Amino acid sequence: MRAIYFVVEGQTEQEFVHTSIRPYLFEKGITDVRGILIETSPGHKGGFVNYAHLKKLLIRLLKEETDILVSTFVDFYRIPNDIPNYYHCMSKSLVDDKITCLNQSIWSDINSVTDASRLEVYIQKHEFEALLFAENTGFEYSYDENIYNKTAEIISQFPNPEEINDNPLTAPSKRILQIMPSYDKVIDGNIIALEVGFDNILQKCPRFRVWLDTLETEFSAP
């Protein structure tokens, strides 16, 4: 393999790939790492509102680039309901099982059209902002005490950041916006992530860590 392409749903995730994931993988000897936005319409990129857009892009990348590893990096929160087997997957009781089912359904659907052996489907639990709660240092750096005391309280309530979500009103990004309505997902999100530190994210977010370990192993496989 010569590169890893991350198919992302927004500019926040694309910037995170470039500023956080790329330096980490560069140290592992993976020098070509790219974040590619889902194309929602000609000339418009960003947003995961329709599975067909993702499918079209994944198939194109796998067919056009024969020596790259492709991975998705999209949120489980508000994931489109036109993914194959969506309702079957969402009927499962545990969130982890729902995500695993959706991962497998997407992979199988792509593989029915083209060889998906170089595709690693990853859906973030519950969304990108969960990673920002790996340590409170990012909020402490960016905001005043009144705010970072509230984010510290959220962190203390969950066994790990990937569990932060009770319902659509309390997804990680919704919690941040309730505390600081001026939160800018692209700019503030990545500043906070950089201050948290990628090692802390890997340590505190087990699903995220397993995903990156898997990519590293697949990239190095003969």
Secondary structure, DSSP 8 states (H G I E B T S, - for coil): --EEEEEESSHHHHHHIIIIIHHHHHHTT---EEEEE-EEETTEE-----HHHHHHHHHHHHHH-TTEEEEEEEESTT--TTSTTHHHHHTSSSHHHHHHHHHHHHHHHHHTTS--TTEE--EESS-GGGGGGG-THHHHHHS-HHHHHHHHHHHHTSSSGGG--SSGGGSHHHHHHHH-TT--TTHHHHHHHHHH-HHHHHHH-HHHHHHHHHHHHHHH--
